[in-house]
Amino acid sequence: MMSKTDMKDAIELVRARLVTLRSEVGRIDERISEIDRTIARLRAEPVSFEDYSEFVRQWIIREGSEWVAPLFGREAVGVAGAVEKLDEAVFSLPWSHFELAQGSGLTIPVKGNAPGYLHRMSVPKALFAFFPDKAHEKIMEKIEIALEGRWPDGRMPVAERRKMIAGLSGERTELHARRVELQAEVDSMVASAIG
């Protein structure tokens, strides 16, 4: 049986350990909050002109791919490597599908012979599909002229922000795991003391 002094010493050790554990949990919570604020700040900062230009390029590619996709059925590689659908019937279309018997004109070799769709097409999307680099170049030229050099310099590149956020997210994941371990130890100690 433990003496009163030994019992007091044991209780004091448990209490000191609980204080240490709770303090460490508090520091982890503070760091997690700091990481969350940093990530929010990085995401909220405006982009550089170069990054904006790249986002415009990606938008052009996406818009062009969306225009191409309805023309076909099953899988075919589309603009910028996007996988789209290509109908098997396209592979077996006869010559008569492309040229009328009298030789008086061509039809369009796409799903369901859809010249109506092509006549109603969005010209910018079609241009984006076939000339994405030129469309990007011209759009950015117009934006630069309109801005008259007012885009602020010195903004952190998005690629750098992504790396920072990835590192911070990894740290946050590790901190969450450590916090769970510490909290489990605290809960166990409290349950043992009560029980």
Long-range contacts (C-beta under 8 A, 24 or more apart in sequence): 14-189, 14-193, 17-189, 18-186, 18-189, 18-190, 21-182, 21-185, 21-186, 21-189, 22-186, 24-182, 25-179, 25-182, 25-183, 25-186, 28-175, 28-178, 28-179, 28-182, 29-179, 31-171, 31-175, 32-172, 32-175, 32-176, 32-179, 35-168, 35-169, 35-171, 35-172, 35-175, 36-172, 38-164, 38-168, 39-165, 39-168, 39-169, 42-156, 42-161, 42-164, 42-165, 43-161, 43-165, 45-155, 45-156, 45-161, 46-152, 46-155, 47-155, 47-158, 48-151, 48-153, 48-155, 48-156, 48-157, 48-158, 49-151, 50-157, 51-155, 51-157, 51-158, 52-151, 53-136, 53-140, 54-158, 56-136, 56-139, 56-140, 56-143, 57-132, 57-136, 60-128, 60-132, 60-135, 60-136, 60-139, 61-128, 61-132, 63-124, 63-125, 63-128, 64-125, 64-126, 64-127, 64-128, 64-129, 64-130, 64-132, 64-135, 65-129, 66-125, 67-121, 67-122, 67-125, 67-126, 67-128, 67-129, 68-129, 70-111, 70-117, 71-110, 71-111, 71-114, 71-117, 72-110, 72-111, 73-111, 79-128, 79-129, 79-132, 80-132, 87-111
